[in-house]
Amino acid sequence: MNFRDGGYTAIARDYRINNRIRAREVRLIGNEGEQLGVLTLSDALKSAYDQGLDLVEVAGNADPPVCRILDYGKFRYEQSKKERESRKGQKNVELREVRMRPRIGEHDIAFKSKMVREFLEEGHKVKMTVQFRGREITHPEFAMALMRRVAESLAEQAKLEKAPSMEGRSMTMVLAPAGNKRPAAAAPPQERAGAKT
């Protein structure tokens, strides 16, 4: 009796199906969701095979385990579709890192600030790291001033999530998107309304 068992060996970890069900008796639910009562496993399998469907154990911890008659391939497809839909709604925020040195040039500061601004606009958090080499570590005030300067230049786009702090031979600070985009987007319609009057 290996009607559909062979094709689902990779998925069998999630649900026991057909001959992989170990219980002697199961509480059976039909294809349309109707309760069919408690049956022996062989009777439940026969009922599923007669309909050309699979017997799937949906609640293995119940006493007796609850099994359902359904098309397992279609069931797995719908489950994965639901998971994809739920992931679409979630915003995936990544932590991006921008590294600098304490004695960085003006052009490089502008370039790194632009990178940080782009990451923030994409909705990512940014970890700014100032790395010290040799004796530079004896002057952490240079790194602090650099971090303060960058943070102040990005005050509209970012909020300080983690204040500058020393971590080994580097100083780090974390900036997060400010999240004040909604009021700015709501402002133009009001201006247009004012222009009409």
Residue pairs with C-beta under 8 A, 6 or more apart in sequence:
1 18
1 19
1 45
1 49
2 18
2 19
3 18
3 49
3 54
4 17
4 18
4 54
4 72
5 17
5 18
5 19
5 20
7 73
8 17
8 72
8 73
8 76
11 72
11 76
12 20
15 56
15 57
15 58
15 72
16 22
16 56
16 57
16 60
17 54
17 55
17 56
17 57
17 72
18 45
18 48
18 54
18 55
19 45
21 41
21 55
21 57
21 65
21 67
23 41
23 57
23 64
23 65
24 40
24 41
25 38
25 39
25 40
25 41
25 64
26 38
26 39
26 41
26 44
26 55
26 57
26 64
26 65
26 66
26 67
27 35
27 37
27 38
27 62
27 64
27 65
27 66
27 67
28 35
28 36
28 37
28 38
28 39
28 44
28 47
28 67
28 68
28 69
29 35
29 36
29 58
29 66
29 67
29 68
29 69
30 36
30 68
30 69
31 51
31 53
31 69
31 70
36 47
38 64
39 47
44 55
44 67
44 69
45 55
47 55
47 69
48 54
48 55
48 69
51 69
53 69
53 70
53 71
53 72
54 69
54 70
54 71
54 72
55 67
55 68
55 69
56 67
56 68
56 69
56 70
56 72
56 75
57 65
57 66
57 67
58 66
58 67
58 68
59 65
59 66
91 123
93 123
93 124
93 125
94 124
94 125
95 124
95 125
95 126
95 127
95 174
96 119
96 124
96 125
96 126
96 127
97 126
97 127
97 128
97 129
98 112
98 115
98 116
98 119
98 126
98 127
98 128
98 129
99 129
99 130
99 131
100 108
100 109
100 112
100 128
100 129
100 130
100 131
100 146
101 130
101 131
101 133
101 136
102 130
102 132
102 136
102 139
102 142
102 143
102 146
103 136
103 142
104 112
104 146
109 146
109 149
109 150
112 150
113 150
113 153
113 154
116 126
116 128
116 150
116 154
116 158
116 175
117 154
117 157
119 126
120 126
120 154
120 157
120 158
120 175
120 176
120 177
120 178
121 157
121 177
123 177
124 177
125 161
125 174
125 175
125 176
125 177
126 158
126 174
126 175
126 176
127 172
127 173
127 174
128 147
128 150
128 172
128 173
128 174
128 175
129 170
129 171
129 172
130 143
130 146
130 147
130 170
130 171
130 172
131 169
131 170
132 140
132 143
132 169
132 170
132 171
133 169
136 142
137 169
140 166
140 171
143 164
143 171
144 164
144 171
147 164
147 171
147 173
148 164
151 158
151 160
151 173
151 175
154 175
156 178
156 180
157 177
157 178
158 175
158 176
158 177
158 178
159 175
159 176
159 177
159 178
159 179
160 173
160 174
160 175
161 174
161 175
161 176
162 172
162 173
162 174
163 173
164 171
164 172
164 173
165 171
165 172
165 173
